[in-house]
């Protein structure tokens, strides 16, 4: 019998092609992880892995599309900043409501993880202000891309011991932290799953790479 792929055929039981819930999407991805395949584009040590195993929280995610939704873990300003960062790192994150899902996950996460997330968010805003005199949401597209390109690189090994090198590494760590949250939220949504190659009538042995031409993965 042929070995099942990472992404099992969804809705194969009834063939309806009905929209899958976030919980169902994550269940399919966790099957892949159980088969020894890493979560797409998210470090194994990232806290979002454990949170995506919380069925009660995933069920709550079905309410995130409400017209009167308000963040419960982030302030209005933090939410707006994160939306801009997420959309710049993974285009389509806003439509996939990655910010809302992450806000929900943070509400049940350990205090230290939430603090680290907020620290990373604040660091981006501080660096944006330092470089351009404006918060990240107000930057022009070119400025956003420049900032993200710089912090995604980290520091060269030969410069990592100097003051500038240490600062570059610090910014890079905050970038990787936010990127993990964003990728985890986006690629566990139907929109993200489809980008990875999922369709209701196909099976894949592995996760294809990200196809965002402008993403900073």
C-alpha positions as CSV (number, residue, x, y, z in Angstrom):
1,X,0.0,0.0,0.0
2,X,1.4,3.4,-0.9
3,X,2.6,5.5,2.1
4,X,0.3,8.4,2.9
5,X,1.7,11.9,2.1
6,X,2.1,14.7,4.5
7,X,-1.1,16.3,3.5
8,X,-3.8,13.7,3.5
9,X,-6.7,14.0,1.1
10,X,-9.0,16.4,3.0
11,X,-12.8,15.8,3.0
12,X,-12.2,12.3,1.4
13,X,-14.8,10.8,3.7
14,X,-17.7,12.8,2.2
15,X,-16.2,14.5,-0.8
16,X,-18.2,17.7,-0.1
17,X,-15.3,20.1,-0.5
18,X,-16.7,22.1,2.4
19,X,-14.6,24.6,4.1
20,X,-12.4,23.1,6.8
21,X,-12.1,24.6,10.3
22,X,-8.7,25.8,11.7
23,X,-8.8,22.7,13.9
24,X,-9.2,20.4,11.0
25,X,-6.4,22.2,9.0
26,X,-4.0,21.9,11.9
27,X,-4.9,18.2,12.4
28,X,-3.8,17.5,8.9
29,X,-0.5,19.4,9.4
30,X,0.2,17.6,12.7
31,X,-0.3,14.2,10.8
32,X,2.6,15.3,8.6
33,X,4.7,16.3,11.6
34,X,4.0,12.9,13.1
35,X,5.4,11.3,9.9
36,X,8.7,13.1,10.6
37,X,8.2,16.2,8.5
38,X,8.9,19.6,10.0
39,X,6.2,22.2,10.2
40,X,6.7,24.4,7.2
41,X,8.9,27.4,7.8
42,X,8.7,27.3,11.6
43,X,11.6,26.4,13.9
44,X,10.9,23.3,16.0
45,X,11.6,25.2,19.2
46,X,9.0,27.9,18.5
47,X,6.2,28.0,21.1
48,X,3.5,28.1,18.4
49,X,4.0,24.3,18.0
50,X,2.5,23.4,21.3
51,X,-0.3,26.0,21.0
52,X,-1.5,24.5,17.8
53,X,-2.2,21.3,19.7
54,X,-4.7,23.0,21.9
55,X,-8.1,21.9,20.4
56,X,-10.1,24.3,22.6
57,X,-8.2,27.3,21.4
58,X,-8.5,26.1,17.8
59,X,-12.3,25.8,18.2
60,X,-12.3,29.4,19.4
61,X,-10.5,30.5,16.2
62,X,-13.8,30.0,14.3
63,X,-15.1,33.2,16.0
64,X,-12.2,35.3,14.7
65,X,-14.1,36.5,11.7
66,X,-16.7,38.4,13.8
67,X,-17.3,42.0,12.6
68,X,-17.0,43.3,16.2
69,X,-13.7,41.5,16.8
70,X,-11.2,43.2,19.1
71,X,-7.8,42.1,20.3
72,X,-7.6,40.6,23.7
73,X,-3.8,40.2,24.1
74,X,-2.6,43.2,22.1
75,X,-3.4,46.8,22.3
76,X,-4.9,48.5,19.3
77,X,-1.6,50.1,18.4
78,X,0.3,46.8,18.8
79,X,-2.2,45.0,16.7
80,X,-1.9,47.6,13.9
81,X,1.9,47.4,14.0
82,X,1.8,43.6,13.9
83,X,-0.6,43.5,10.9
84,X,1.8,45.7,9.0
85,X,4.8,43.5,9.9
86,X,3.0,40.3,9.2
87,X,1.8,41.4,5.8
88,X,5.3,42.5,4.9
89,X,6.9,39.2,5.9
90,X,4.1,37.0,4.5
91,X,1.9,38.8,2.0
92,X,-1.7,37.6,2.5
93,X,-1.4,37.4,6.3
94,X,-4.0,40.1,6.7
95,X,-6.6,38.3,4.6
96,X,-5.8,35.1,6.5
97,X,-6.4,36.9,9.8
98,X,-3.0,35.8,11.1
99,X,-3.0,38.7,13.6
100,X,-6.3,37.7,15.1
101,X,-5.3,34.1,15.4
102,X,-2.0,35.0,17.1
103,X,-3.8,37.3,19.5
104,X,-5.9,34.4,20.5
105,X,-2.9,32.1,20.9
106,X,-1.1,34.6,23.0
107,X,-4.1,34.8,25.4
108,X,-3.5,31.2,26.5
109,X,0.3,31.1,26.1
110,X,2.9,31.2,28.9
111,X,3.6,34.7,30.2
112,X,7.3,34.5,29.1
113,X,6.3,33.7,25.5
114,X,3.8,36.6,25.4
115,X,6.5,38.9,26.8
116,X,9.0,37.8,24.2
117,X,6.4,38.4,21.5
118,X,5.7,41.9,22.8
119,X,9.4,42.6,23.1
120,X,10.0,41.6,19.5
121,X,7.1,43.8,18.4
122,X,8.4,46.8,20.4
123,X,11.9,46.2,19.0
124,X,10.7,46.5,15.4
125,X,8.9,49.7,16.2
126,X,11.9,51.1,18.0
127,X,14.2,50.2,15.0
128,X,11.7,51.7,12.6
129,X,11.6,54.9,14.6
130,X,15.4,55.0,14.8
131,X,16.0,54.5,11.1
132,X,13.1,56.4,9.6
133,X,11.5,58.5,12.3
134,X,8.1,56.7,11.9
135,X,6.4,53.5,13.2
136,X,6.5,50.5,10.9
137,X,2.9,50.8,9.6
138,X,3.6,54.4,8.4
139,X,6.7,53.4,6.4
140,X,6.8,53.3,2.6
141,X,7.0,49.8,1.1
142,X,10.7,50.3,0.2
143,X,11.5,51.3,3.7
144,X,9.7,48.3,5.2
145,X,11.5,45.9,2.8
146,X,14.9,47.5,3.6
147,X,14.4,47.1,7.3
148,X,13.2,43.5,7.0
149,X,16.0,42.6,4.6
150,X,18.6,43.9,7.1
151,X,17.2,42.2,10.2
152,X,16.6,38.9,8.4
153,X,20.4,38.6,7.7
154,X,21.7,38.8,11.2
155,X,25.4,39.6,11.5
156,X,28.4,38.2,9.7
157,X,30.4,35.7,11.9
158,X,33.5,37.9,11.9
159,X,31.4,40.8,13.2
160,X,29.3,39.0,15.7
161,X,31.5,39.8,18.7
162,X,31.4,43.6,18.2
163,X,28.8,46.0,19.5
164,X,27.2,46.4,16.0
165,X,27.3,42.6,15.5
166,X,25.6,41.9,18.7
167,X,22.9,44.4,17.9
168,X,22.3,42.8,14.5
169,X,22.0,39.4,16.1
170,X,19.5,40.8,18.6
171,X,17.4,42.2,15.9
172,X,17.6,39.0,13.9
173,X,16.4,37.0,16.9
174,X,13.4,39.2,17.2
175,X,12.7,38.9,13.5
176,X,12.9,35.1,13.7
177,X,10.5,35.1,16.7
178,X,7.9,37.1,14.9
179,X,8.4,35.2,11.6
180,X,7.7,31.9,13.4
181,X,4.4,33.2,14.8
182,X,3.4,34.6,11.4
183,X,4.3,31.5,9.4
184,X,2.6,29.2,11.9
185,X,-0.6,31.2,11.8
186,X,-0.6,31.7,8.0
187,X,0.3,28.2,7.0
188,X,-2.2,26.6,9.3
189,X,-5.0,28.6,7.6
190,X,-6.8,27.4,4.5
191,X,-5.2,30.2,2.5
192,X,-1.7,29.1,3.6
193,X,-2.4,25.4,3.1
194,X,-3.5,26.1,-0.4
195,X,-0.3,28.0,-1.1
196,X,1.6,25.0,0.1
197,X,-0.1,22.9,-2.5
198,X,-3.2,21.4,-0.8
199,X,-6.3,20.7,-2.8
200,X,-9.2,18.4,-1.7
201,X,-8.3,15.8,-4.3
202,X,-4.5,15.6,-4.1
203,X,-2.0,14.0,-1.7
204,X,1.6,15.4,-1.2
205,X,4.6,13.6,0.2
206,X,6.2,16.8,1.4
207,X,5.5,20.5,1.9
208,X,6.4,22.5,-1.3
209,X,8.4,25.6,-0.6
210,X,6.9,29.0,0.0
211,X,6.0,30.7,-3.3
212,X,5.9,34.3,-2.0
213,X,8.2,36.2,-4.4
214,X,8.3,39.2,-2.0
215,X,8.3,37.4,1.3
216,X,11.1,37.5,3.8
217,X,11.1,33.9,4.9
